[in-house]
Structures are given as C-alpha cells and as structure tokens.
C-alpha cells in the first residue's frame, strides 16, 4: 500500500510538471500559431465573453487544454474558497486564480464526471466533461474551432 501511494505521488508530480510545461508553451505561443491550431474555445455568456478554455492538438496526436487565470470579486471569492486554497492556488495570494493546463486525452478514460473546472466572476463553477471537449475537438478543423458558450446559471 505504501509503495502504491508513493507511486501515486510521483504520478501527480509528473502531471504537475507536464501542466507547467503546457502552460508555459501556451503562453509563449504566437497568437497567429494558436489561431491556426485551435480546435475548441469555450466562453462565458457575459457580454465580454470571458475565455474559459482553449483546446488544441499538438503535432502528435494528443489534445491539450488551457484554462486562463481568472479574477474573482471579493464577495464571490470569499463565498467559494477558503484562505488556505487562495494562498496556494492564486497568483496574488487572494483573488487571481492560476491558469491551468494539461493533456485532455489523459482525462477521457476516467468517466463522464471527470473533466475540467471552468469559471469566471460571471459564471458559477462548472465542470466540462473531458469527453465533451474531445468530441467538440473532433468536430472542429484546425484554425476553425468549435466555439461554445457555457450557459450554466449566472451568479
């Protein structure tokens, strides 16, 4: 049992390292390249249409995702999180939540309830199914992304 737990910890460390690489690569991509490679774009229903998620396929066959940082209002932030989580998962120690990234294909075999949490200050937290994002990516053509507005109840 102890060996299994150690292996699990190593797996989580590798996933986090991969996420860091994907996040850095996404942020360094020239916008023209991203526009040409993009397969999926999810936004909130607000007028500004906050970006919630991008997905693209690399030169190999893996599909990657990126969830940008988002800033929560003080009231929503206090309502939906605790101070220890804010210190650990925000850029400023309070309200600016870190961007997240990963390999979407790694999530698909874990069932329909496993996915990616997205939110902004206009949208209650929603988990989008990895299988749904991959299905949207399959319907898209590089450079002509499948665009979706996430219509969960507004806060």
VMD Tcl script that builds the backbone (N, CA, C; Angstrom):
set m [mol new atoms 465]
animate dup $m
set s [atomselect $m all]
$s set {name element resname resid chain x y z} {
  {N N UNK 1 A 0.829 -1.195 0.000}
  {CA C UNK 1 A 0.000 0.000 0.000}
  {C C UNK 1 A 0.870 1.255 0.000}
  {N N UNK 2 A 1.905 1.267 0.826}
  {CA C UNK 2 A 2.783 2.429 0.913}
  {C C UNK 2 A 3.468 2.683 -0.430}
  {N N UNK 3 A 3.892 1.604 -1.114}
  {CA C UNK 3 A 4.536 1.744 -2.423}
  {C C UNK 3 A 3.568 2.329 -3.450}
  {N N UNK 4 A 2.288 1.897 -3.397}
  {CA C UNK 4 A 1.280 2.429 -4.311}
  {C C UNK 4 A 1.091 3.919 -4.098}
  {N N UNK 5 A 1.044 4.341 -2.838}
  {CA C UNK 5 A 0.874 5.762 -2.530}
  {C C UNK 5 A 2.070 6.573 -2.996}
  {N N UNK 6 A 3.275 6.029 -2.843}
  {CA C UNK 6 A 4.466 6.732 -3.319}
  {C C UNK 6 A 4.412 6.870 -4.834}
  {N N UNK 7 A 3.986 5.816 -5.527}
  {CA C UNK 7 A 3.851 5.863 -6.984}
  {C C UNK 7 A 2.824 6.882 -7.420}
  {N N UNK 8 A 1.736 6.972 -6.667}
  {CA C UNK 8 A 0.696 7.947 -6.972}
  {C C UNK 8 A 1.232 9.364 -6.819}
  {N N UNK 9 A 2.007 9.597 -5.763}
  {CA C UNK 9 A 2.606 10.917 -5.560}
  {C C UNK 9 A 3.527 11.288 -6.704}
  {N N UNK 10 A 4.311 10.325 -7.177}
  {CA C UNK 10 A 5.200 10.567 -8.314}
  {C C UNK 10 A 4.394 10.880 -9.577}
  {N N UNK 11 A 3.280 10.164 -9.766}
  {CA C UNK 11 A 2.428 10.421 -10.935}
  {C C UNK 11 A 1.863 11.840 -10.891}
  {N N UNK 12 A 1.415 12.280 -9.709}
  {CA C UNK 12 A 0.890 13.643 -9.578}
  {C C UNK 12 A 1.980 14.679 -9.833}
  {N N UNK 13 A 3.175 14.418 -9.369}
  {CA C UNK 13 A 4.292 15.339 -9.616}
  {C C UNK 13 A 4.593 15.440 -11.111}
  {N N UNK 14 A 4.568 14.307 -11.829}
  {CA C UNK 14 A 4.793 14.327 -13.288}
  {C C UNK 14 A 3.688 15.103 -13.993}
  {N N UNK 15 A 2.430 14.883 -13.562}
  {CA C UNK 15 A 1.311 15.600 -14.177}
  {C C UNK 15 A 1.456 17.096 -13.965}
  {N N UNK 16 A 1.859 17.509 -12.767}
  {CA C UNK 16 A 2.025 18.935 -12.482}
  {C C UNK 16 A 3.166 19.514 -13.304}
  {N N UNK 17 A 4.257 18.760 -13.460}
  {CA C UNK 17 A 5.381 19.221 -14.280}
  {C C UNK 17 A 4.940 19.353 -15.734}
  {N N UNK 18 A 4.168 18.379 -16.232}
  {CA C UNK 18 A 3.644 18.456 -17.599}
  {C C UNK 18 A 2.748 19.682 -17.754}
  {N N UNK 19 A 1.895 19.924 -16.760}
  {CA C UNK 19 A 0.997 21.079 -16.797}
  {C C UNK 19 A 1.790 22.376 -16.854}
  {N N UNK 20 A 2.870 22.460 -16.094}
  {CA C UNK 20 A 3.711 23.659 -16.118}
  {C C UNK 20 A 4.298 23.884 -17.505}
  {N N UNK 21 A 4.751 22.821 -18.155}
  {CA C UNK 21 A 5.331 22.920 -19.499}
  {C C UNK 21 A 4.261 23.357 -20.493}
  {N N UNK 22 A 3.086 22.750 -20.424}
  {CA C UNK 22 A 1.995 23.094 -21.354}
  {C C UNK 22 A 1.556 24.533 -21.143}
  {N N UNK 23 A 1.423 24.944 -19.890}
  {CA C UNK 23 A 1.033 26.328 -19.571}
  {C C UNK 23 A 2.050 27.314 -20.142}
  {N N UNK 24 A 3.321 27.049 -19.919}
  {CA C UNK 24 A 4.374 27.944 -20.421}
  {C C UNK 24 A 4.380 27.976 -21.946}
  {N N UNK 25 A 4.200 26.814 -22.569}
  {CA C UNK 25 A 4.181 26.765 -24.039}
  {C C UNK 25 A 2.991 27.550 -24.589}
  {N N UNK 26 A 1.825 27.373 -23.979}
  {CA C UNK 26 A 0.626 28.097 -24.420}
  {C C UNK 26 A 0.852 29.605 -24.337}
  {N N UNK 27 A 1.395 30.050 -23.220}
  {CA C UNK 27 A 1.593 31.478 -23.019}
  {C C UNK 27 A 2.663 32.047 -23.945}
  {N N UNK 28 A 3.584 31.192 -24.419}
  {CA C UNK 28 A 4.649 31.653 -25.311}
  {C C UNK 28 A 4.256 31.562 -26.784}
  {N N UNK 29 A 3.151 30.879 -27.077}
  {CA C UNK 29 A 2.759 30.702 -28.474}
  {C C UNK 29 A 2.431 32.042 -29.119}
  {N N UNK 30 A 2.917 32.254 -30.320}
  {CA C UNK 30 A 2.439 33.430 -31.060}
  {C C UNK 30 A 0.937 33.276 -31.322}
  {N N UNK 31 A 0.179 34.339 -31.176}
  {CA C UNK 31 A -1.279 34.289 -31.353}
  {C C UNK 31 A -1.670 33.730 -32.723}
  {N N UNK 32 A -0.879 34.023 -33.755}
  {CA C UNK 32 A -1.194 33.526 -35.092}
  {C C UNK 32 A -1.139 31.996 -35.114}
  {N N UNK 33 A -0.117 31.426 -34.433}
  {CA C UNK 33 A 0.004 29.973 -34.403}
  {C C UNK 33 A -1.165 29.372 -33.644}
  {N N UNK 34 A -1.506 29.969 -32.507}
  {CA C UNK 34 A -2.619 29.456 -31.715}
  {C C UNK 34 A -3.913 29.488 -32.520}
  {N N UNK 35 A -4.167 30.589 -33.197}
  {CA C UNK 35 A -5.380 30.690 -34.013}
  {C C UNK 35 A -5.421 29.612 -35.075}
  {N N UNK 36 A -4.272 29.262 -35.630}
  {CA C UNK 36 A -4.211 28.242 -36.672}
  {C C UNK 36 A -4.373 26.828 -36.114}
  {N N UNK 37 A -4.021 26.604 -34.840}
  {CA C UNK 37 A -4.055 25.265 -34.252}
  {C C UNK 37 A -5.295 25.011 -33.400}
  {N N UNK 38 A -6.007 26.052 -33.024}
  {CA C UNK 38 A -7.102 25.947 -32.064}
  {C C UNK 38 A -8.226 25.057 -32.585}
  {N N UNK 39 A -8.743 24.199 -31.693}
  {CA C UNK 39 A -9.858 23.313 -32.031}
  {C C UNK 39 A -11.121 23.638 -31.235}
  {N N UNK 40 A -10.958 24.099 -29.993}
  {CA C UNK 40 A -12.107 24.350 -29.117}
  {C C UNK 40 A -11.893 25.655 -28.368}
  {N N UNK 41 A -12.977 26.427 -28.261}
  {CA C UNK 41 A -12.944 27.662 -27.480}
  {C C UNK 41 A -14.261 27.761 -26.723}
  {N N UNK 42 A -14.186 27.814 -25.397}
  {CA C UNK 42 A -15.366 27.986 -24.560}
  {C C UNK 42 A -15.293 29.357 -23.908}
  {N N UNK 43 A -16.450 30.036 -23.851}
  {CA C UNK 43 A -16.546 31.362 -23.254}
  {C C UNK 43 A -17.759 31.437 -22.339}
  {N N UNK 44 A -17.784 32.464 -21.487}
  {CA C UNK 44 A -18.930 32.672 -20.602}
  {C C UNK 44 A -19.999 33.459 -21.367}
  {N N UNK 45 A -21.251 33.449 -20.882}
  {CA C UNK 45 A -22.331 34.127 -21.599}
  {C C UNK 45 A -22.382 35.637 -21.394}
  {N N UNK 46 A -21.505 36.200 -20.585}
  {CA C UNK 46 A -21.482 37.637 -20.350}
  {C C UNK 46 A -21.157 38.374 -21.653}
  {N N UNK 47 A -21.491 39.642 -21.717}
  {CA C UNK 47 A -21.192 40.454 -22.906}
  {C C UNK 47 A -19.729 40.382 -23.314}
  {N N UNK 48 A -18.845 40.419 -22.316}
  {CA C UNK 48 A -17.414 40.383 -22.608}
  {C C UNK 48 A -16.974 39.000 -23.077}
  {N N UNK 49 A -17.760 37.967 -22.788}
  {CA C UNK 49 A -17.434 36.614 -23.210}
  {C C UNK 49 A -16.082 36.142 -22.704}
  {N N UNK 50 A -15.894 36.139 -21.393}
  {CA C UNK 50 A -14.618 35.723 -20.800}
  {C C UNK 50 A -14.194 34.369 -21.358}
  {N N UNK 51 A -12.941 34.258 -21.728}
  {CA C UNK 51 A -12.403 32.986 -22.192}
  {C C UNK 51 A -12.340 32.021 -21.016}
  {N N UNK 52 A -12.908 30.826 -21.204}
  {CA C UNK 52 A -12.908 29.803 -20.158}
  {C C UNK 52 A -11.956 28.659 -20.468}
  {N N UNK 53 A -11.797 28.308 -21.758}
  {CA C UNK 53 A -10.977 27.159 -22.106}
  {C C UNK 53 A -10.590 27.216 -23.581}
  {N N UNK 54 A -9.363 26.832 -23.855}
  {CA C UNK 54 A -8.887 26.593 -25.211}
  {C C UNK 54 A -8.399 25.157 -25.282}
  {N N UNK 55 A -8.611 24.488 -26.393}
  {CA C UNK 55 A -8.049 23.151 -26.618}
  {C C UNK 55 A -7.484 23.103 -28.029}
  {N N UNK 56 A -6.355 22.414 -28.182}
  {CA C UNK 56 A -5.698 22.276 -29.474}
  {C C UNK 56 A -4.957 20.951 -29.518}
  {N N UNK 57 A -4.664 20.499 -30.712}
  {CA C UNK 57 A -3.905 19.274 -30.877}
  {C C UNK 57 A -2.496 19.653 -31.280}
  {N N UNK 58 A -1.536 19.023 -30.628}
  {CA C UNK 58 A -0.140 19.275 -30.966}
  {C C UNK 58 A 0.244 18.558 -32.243}
  {N N UNK 59 A 1.513 18.570 -32.571}
  {CA C UNK 59 A 1.981 17.893 -33.774}
  {C C UNK 59 A 1.781 16.388 -33.673}
  {N N UNK 60 A 1.786 15.858 -32.450}
  {CA C UNK 60 A 1.483 14.440 -32.246}
  {C C UNK 60 A -0.020 14.263 -32.291}
  {N N UNK 61 A -0.535 13.337 -31.519}
  {CA C UNK 61 A -1.983 13.117 -31.548}
  {C C UNK 61 A -2.666 13.522 -30.244}
  {N N UNK 62 A -1.925 14.069 -29.278}
  {CA C UNK 62 A -2.533 14.450 -28.010}
  {C C UNK 62 A -3.241 15.800 -28.117}
  {N N UNK 63 A -4.344 15.916 -27.385}
  {CA C UNK 63 A -5.102 17.157 -27.335}
  {C C UNK 63 A -4.819 17.826 -25.997}
  {N N UNK 64 A -4.401 19.076 -26.048}
  {CA C UNK 64 A -4.041 19.835 -24.862}
  {C C UNK 64 A -5.135 20.838 -24.535}
  {N N UNK 65 A -5.199 21.251 -23.273}
  {CA C UNK 65 A -6.145 22.302 -22.891}
  {C C UNK 65 A -5.426 23.339 -22.041}
  {N N UNK 66 A -6.005 24.539 -22.054}
  {CA C UNK 66 A -5.525 25.633 -21.210}
  {C C UNK 66 A -6.735 26.387 -20.684}
  {N N UNK 67 A -6.755 26.582 -19.379}
  {CA C UNK 67 A -7.781 27.391 -18.714}
  {C C UNK 67 A -7.057 28.627 -18.200}
  {N N UNK 68 A -7.405 29.816 -18.699}
  {CA C UNK 68 A -6.672 31.016 -18.295}
  {C C UNK 68 A -6.927 31.396 -16.841}
  {N N UNK 69 A -6.062 32.276 -16.336}
  {CA C UNK 69 A -6.290 32.788 -14.979}
  {C C UNK 69 A -7.599 33.564 -14.978}
  {N N UNK 70 A -8.207 33.679 -13.825}
  {CA C UNK 70 A -9.408 34.497 -13.705}
  {C C UNK 70 A -9.395 35.175 -12.344}
  {N N UNK 71 A -10.022 36.332 -12.318}
  {CA C UNK 71 A -10.072 37.122 -11.090}
  {C C UNK 71 A -11.510 37.104 -10.581}
  {N N UNK 72 A -11.642 36.817 -9.303}
  {CA C UNK 72 A -12.957 36.766 -8.685}
  {C C UNK 72 A -13.201 38.039 -7.877}
  {N N UNK 73 A -14.458 38.451 -7.816}
  {CA C UNK 73 A -14.801 39.583 -6.954}
  {C C UNK 73 A -14.566 39.158 -5.506}
  {N N UNK 74 A -14.317 40.116 -4.611}
  {CA C UNK 74 A -14.083 39.748 -3.202}
  {C C UNK 74 A -15.213 38.899 -2.612}
  {N N UNK 75 A -16.450 39.247 -2.900}
  {CA C UNK 75 A -17.579 38.512 -2.326}
  {C C UNK 75 A -17.627 37.081 -2.848}
  {N N UNK 76 A -17.524 36.892 -4.176}
  {CA C UNK 76 A -17.554 35.537 -4.763}
  {C C UNK 76 A -16.361 34.722 -4.279}
  {N N UNK 77 A -15.221 35.356 -4.188}
  {CA C UNK 77 A -14.004 34.668 -3.778}
  {C C UNK 77 A -14.146 34.134 -2.352}
  {N N UNK 78 A -14.650 34.972 -1.440}
  {CA C UNK 78 A -14.843 34.543 -0.050}
  {C C UNK 78 A -15.903 33.448 0.055}
  {N N UNK 79 A -16.935 33.552 -0.774}
  {CA C UNK 79 A -18.036 32.591 -0.752}
  {C C UNK 79 A -17.603 31.212 -1.266}
  {N N UNK 80 A -16.701 31.174 -2.251}
  {CA C UNK 80 A -16.392 29.916 -2.927}
  {C C UNK 80 A -15.041 29.309 -2.576}
  {N N UNK 81 A -14.282 29.933 -1.706}
  {CA C UNK 81 A -12.972 29.376 -1.393}
  {C C UNK 81 A -12.586 29.679 0.051}
  {N N UNK 82 A -11.557 29.004 0.489}
  {CA C UNK 82 A -11.023 29.242 1.829}
  {C C UNK 82 A -9.637 29.864 1.692}
  {N N UNK 83 A -9.203 30.521 2.754}
  {CA C UNK 83 A -7.946 31.263 2.709}
  {C C UNK 83 A -6.758 30.379 2.336}
  {N N UNK 84 A -6.685 29.170 2.863}
  {CA C UNK 84 A -5.542 28.297 2.558}
  {C C UNK 84 A -5.496 27.943 1.069}
  {N N UNK 85 A -6.643 27.736 0.438}
  {CA C UNK 85 A -6.685 27.451 -1.002}
  {C C UNK 85 A -6.290 28.689 -1.797}
  {N N UNK 86 A -6.738 29.852 -1.349}
  {CA C UNK 86 A -6.381 31.087 -2.051}
  {C C UNK 86 A -4.869 31.306 -2.021}
  {N N UNK 87 A -4.257 31.065 -0.872}
  {CA C UNK 87 A -2.792 31.236 -0.772}
  {C C UNK 87 A -2.066 30.286 -1.711}
  {N N UNK 88 A -2.564 29.061 -1.831}
  {CA C UNK 88 A -1.870 28.030 -2.609}
  {C C UNK 88 A -2.136 28.134 -4.115}
  {N N UNK 89 A -3.342 28.523 -4.517}
  {CA C UNK 89 A -3.743 28.407 -5.919}
  {C C UNK 89 A -3.966 29.726 -6.645}
  {N N UNK 90 A -3.593 30.838 -6.030}
  {CA C UNK 90 A -3.770 32.117 -6.709}
  {C C UNK 90 A -2.415 32.758 -6.993}
  {N N UNK 91 A -2.416 33.652 -7.959}
  {CA C UNK 91 A -1.179 34.350 -8.328}
  {C C UNK 91 A -0.824 35.444 -7.330}
  {N N UNK 92 A -1.861 36.029 -6.731}
  {CA C UNK 92 A -1.633 37.144 -5.805}
  {C C UNK 92 A -1.896 36.772 -4.349}
  {N N UNK 93 A -2.154 35.494 -4.073}
  {CA C UNK 93 A -2.448 35.056 -2.719}
  {C C UNK 93 A -3.883 35.319 -2.297}
  {N N UNK 94 A -4.713 35.807 -3.231}
  {CA C UNK 94 A -6.085 36.120 -2.849}
  {C C UNK 94 A -7.099 35.865 -3.959}
  {N N UNK 95 A -7.143 36.720 -5.004}
  {CA C UNK 95 A -8.267 36.687 -5.936}
  {C C UNK 95 A -7.937 36.304 -7.377}
  {N N UNK 96 A -6.693 36.296 -7.769}
  {CA C UNK 96 A -6.343 35.987 -9.158}
  {C C UNK 96 A -5.918 34.517 -9.220}
  {N N UNK 97 A -6.840 33.668 -9.686}
  {CA C UNK 97 A -6.624 32.222 -9.699}
  {C C UNK 97 A -5.716 31.827 -10.858}
  {N N UNK 98 A -4.806 30.913 -10.569}
  {CA C UNK 98 A -3.787 30.479 -11.536}
  {C C UNK 98 A -4.396 29.856 -12.784}
  {N N UNK 99 A -3.717 30.026 -13.917}
  {CA C UNK 99 A -4.131 29.288 -15.116}
  {C C UNK 99 A -3.812 27.809 -14.919}
  {N N UNK 100 A -4.526 26.960 -15.638}
  {CA C UNK 100 A -4.299 25.518 -15.561}
  {C C UNK 100 A -4.195 24.958 -16.969}
  {N N UNK 101 A -3.483 23.859 -17.094}
  {CA C UNK 101 A -3.305 23.245 -18.408}
  {C C UNK 101 A -3.054 21.758 -18.231}
  {N N UNK 102 A -3.180 21.025 -19.319}
  {CA C UNK 102 A -2.904 19.598 -19.249}
  {C C UNK 102 A -3.185 18.912 -20.562}
  {N N UNK 103 A -3.100 17.607 -20.515}
  {CA C UNK 103 A -3.382 16.764 -21.685}
  {C C UNK 103 A -4.799 16.229 -21.509}
  {N N UNK 104 A -5.670 16.637 -22.388}
  {CA C UNK 104 A -7.079 16.269 -22.293}
  {C C UNK 104 A -7.272 14.767 -22.439}
  {N N UNK 105 A -6.474 14.147 -23.281}
  {CA C UNK 105 A -6.608 12.708 -23.509}
  {C C UNK 105 A -6.378 11.897 -22.233}
  {N N UNK 106 A -5.600 12.421 -21.294}
  {CA C UNK 106 A -5.336 11.710 -20.046}
  {C C UNK 106 A -6.578 11.644 -19.160}
  {N N UNK 107 A -7.541 12.524 -19.392}
  {CA C UNK 107 A -8.746 12.570 -18.565}
  {C C UNK 107 A -9.891 11.732 -19.123}
  {N N UNK 108 A -9.864 11.426 -20.414}
  {CA C UNK 108 A -11.038 10.863 -21.083}
  {C C UNK 108 A -11.467 9.489 -20.595}
  {N N UNK 109 A -10.537 8.682 -20.122}
  {CA C UNK 109 A -10.876 7.316 -19.721}
  {C C UNK 109 A -11.361 7.212 -18.282}
  {N N UNK 110 A -11.528 8.328 -17.615}
  {CA C UNK 110 A -11.917 8.312 -16.212}
  {C C UNK 110 A -13.408 8.519 -15.987}
  {N N UNK 111 A -14.194 8.436 -17.023}
  {CA C UNK 111 A -15.643 8.524 -16.886}
  {C C UNK 111 A -16.189 9.899 -17.217}
  {N N UNK 112 A -17.510 9.985 -17.368}
  {CA C UNK 112 A -18.151 11.223 -17.802}
  {C C UNK 112 A -18.141 12.342 -16.761}
  {N N UNK 113 A -17.887 12.004 -15.502}
  {CA C UNK 113 A -17.892 13.031 -14.463}
  {C C UNK 113 A -16.534 13.674 -14.260}
  {N N UNK 114 A -15.530 13.206 -14.985}
  {CA C UNK 114 A -14.193 13.769 -14.859}
  {C C UNK 114 A -14.019 14.791 -15.970}
  {N N UNK 115 A -13.537 15.933 -15.596}
  {CA C UNK 115 A -13.363 16.971 -16.593}
  {C C UNK 115 A -12.544 18.119 -16.058}
  {N N UNK 116 A -12.831 19.282 -16.575}
  {CA C UNK 116 A -12.058 20.471 -16.272}
  {C C UNK 116 A -12.997 21.508 -15.672}
  {N N UNK 117 A -12.626 22.016 -14.514}
  {CA C UNK 117 A -13.408 23.066 -13.884}
  {C C UNK 117 A -13.119 24.404 -14.543}
  {N N UNK 118 A -14.188 25.092 -14.929}
  {CA C UNK 118 A -14.045 26.428 -15.515}
  {C C UNK 118 A -14.954 27.377 -14.751}
  {N N UNK 119 A -14.540 28.629 -14.681}
  {CA C UNK 119 A -15.388 29.648 -14.083}
  {C C UNK 119 A -14.789 31.026 -14.335}
  {N N UNK 120 A -15.608 32.009 -14.114}
  {CA C UNK 120 A -15.186 33.401 -14.107}
  {C C UNK 120 A -16.090 34.094 -13.095}
  {N N UNK 121 A -15.998 35.381 -12.994}
  {CA C UNK 121 A -16.809 36.078 -11.994}
  {C C UNK 121 A -18.277 36.134 -12.395}
  {N N UNK 122 A -18.593 35.824 -13.668}
  {CA C UNK 122 A -19.974 35.886 -14.150}
  {C C UNK 122 A -20.653 34.527 -14.140}
  {N N UNK 123 A -19.892 33.476 -13.858}
  {CA C UNK 123 A -20.382 32.118 -14.047}
  {C C UNK 123 A -20.096 31.282 -12.799}
  {N N UNK 124 A -21.095 30.546 -12.353}
  {CA C UNK 124 A -20.858 29.611 -11.257}
  {C C UNK 124 A -19.878 28.547 -11.739}
  {N N UNK 125 A -19.103 27.951 -10.858}
  {CA C UNK 125 A -18.157 26.921 -11.286}
  {C C UNK 125 A -18.863 25.773 -12.011}
  {N N UNK 126 A -18.284 25.355 -13.117}
  {CA C UNK 126 A -18.831 24.294 -13.951}
  {C C UNK 126 A -17.698 23.338 -14.296}
  {N N UNK 127 A -17.995 22.049 -14.321}
  {CA C UNK 127 A -17.021 21.087 -14.810}
  {C C UNK 127 A -17.472 20.653 -16.193}
  {N N UNK 128 A -16.620 20.900 -17.178}
  {CA C UNK 128 A -16.914 20.444 -18.532}
  {C C UNK 128 A -16.255 19.081 -18.696}
  {N N UNK 129 A -17.009 18.136 -19.200}
  {CA C UNK 129 A -16.539 16.772 -19.366}
  {C C UNK 129 A -15.404 16.723 -20.379}
  {N N UNK 130 A -14.348 15.990 -20.043}
  {CA C UNK 130 A -13.235 15.815 -20.979}
  {C C UNK 130 A -13.729 15.170 -22.265}
  {N N UNK 131 A -14.669 14.218 -22.141}
  {CA C UNK 131 A -15.214 13.552 -23.329}
  {C C UNK 131 A -15.943 14.551 -24.226}
  {N N UNK 132 A -16.677 15.497 -23.627}
  {CA C UNK 132 A -17.387 16.513 -24.419}
  {C C UNK 132 A -16.409 17.436 -25.139}
  {N N UNK 133 A -15.354 17.844 -24.453}
  {CA C UNK 133 A -14.359 18.724 -25.091}
  {C C UNK 133 A -13.683 17.985 -26.233}
  {N N UNK 134 A -13.346 16.712 -26.024}
  {CA C UNK 134 A -12.725 15.923 -27.092}
  {C C UNK 134 A -13.684 15.726 -28.265}
  {N N UNK 135 A -14.974 15.543 -27.985}
  {CA C UNK 135 A -15.969 15.421 -29.064}
  {C C UNK 135 A -16.061 16.726 -29.857}
  {N N UNK 136 A -16.045 17.858 -29.153}
  {CA C UNK 136 A -16.050 19.157 -29.849}
  {C C UNK 136 A -14.785 19.309 -30.699}
  {N N UNK 137 A -13.645 18.866 -30.169}
  {CA C UNK 137 A -12.384 18.943 -30.917}
  {C C UNK 137 A -12.450 18.072 -32.172}
  {N N UNK 138 A -13.103 16.911 -32.066}
  {CA C UNK 138 A -13.217 16.011 -33.216}
  {C C UNK 138 A -14.079 16.616 -34.322}
  {N N UNK 139 A -15.038 17.465 -33.943}
  {CA C UNK 139 A -15.914 18.118 -34.929}
  {C C UNK 139 A -15.265 19.346 -35.566}
  {N N UNK 140 A -14.176 19.805 -35.002}
  {CA C UNK 140 A -13.556 21.051 -35.449}
  {C C UNK 140 A -12.449 20.773 -36.458}
  {N N UNK 141 A -12.071 21.829 -37.134}
  {CA C UNK 141 A -10.932 21.816 -38.033}
  {C C UNK 141 A -9.926 22.805 -37.470}
  {N N UNK 142 A -8.651 22.450 -37.517}
  {CA C UNK 142 A -7.628 23.375 -37.018}
  {C C UNK 142 A -7.838 24.755 -37.634}
  {N N UNK 143 A -7.823 25.755 -36.763}
  {CA C UNK 143 A -7.999 27.129 -37.219}
  {C C UNK 143 A -9.449 27.555 -37.338}
  {N N UNK 144 A -10.369 26.598 -37.270}
  {CA C UNK 144 A -11.806 26.894 -37.281}
  {C C UNK 144 A -12.423 26.175 -36.094}
  {N N UNK 145 A -12.165 26.711 -34.888}
  {CA C UNK 145 A -12.539 25.991 -33.667}
  {C C UNK 145 A -14.035 25.875 -33.461}
  {N N UNK 146 A -14.389 24.817 -32.754}
  {CA C UNK 146 A -15.759 24.665 -32.280}
  {C C UNK 146 A -15.901 25.616 -31.101}
  {N N UNK 147 A -16.791 26.573 -31.211}
  {CA C UNK 147 A -16.963 27.569 -30.149}
  {C C UNK 147 A -18.253 27.283 -29.405}
  {N N UNK 148 A -18.163 27.392 -28.095}
  {CA C UNK 148 A -19.328 27.134 -27.259}
  {C C UNK 148 A -19.391 28.159 -26.149}
  {N N UNK 149 A -20.601 28.603 -25.862}
  {CA C UNK 149 A -20.837 29.461 -24.710}
  {C C UNK 149 A -21.346 28.549 -23.604}
  {N N UNK 150 A -20.673 28.559 -22.480}
  {CA C UNK 150 A -21.089 27.747 -21.336}
  {C C UNK 150 A -22.221 28.486 -20.661}
  {N N UNK 151 A -23.382 27.876 -20.620}
  {CA C UNK 151 A -24.588 28.573 -20.168}
  {C C UNK 151 A -25.084 28.107 -18.810}
  {N N UNK 152 A -24.187 27.776 -17.922}
  {CA C UNK 152 A -24.606 27.453 -16.557}
  {C C UNK 152 A -25.219 28.703 -15.947}
  {N N UNK 153 A -25.970 28.511 -14.903}
  {CA C UNK 153 A -26.625 29.663 -14.277}
  {C C UNK 153 A -25.605 30.738 -13.905}
  {N N UNK 154 A -25.954 31.965 -14.229}
  {CA C UNK 154 A -25.093 33.070 -13.833}
  {C C UNK 154 A -25.207 33.300 -12.341}
  {N N UNK 155 A -24.137 33.770 -11.779}
  {CA C UNK 155 A -24.124 34.058 -10.339}
  {C C UNK 155 A -24.946 35.278 -10.024}
}
mol reanalyze $m
mol bondsrecalc $m
mol representation Tube
mol addrep $m
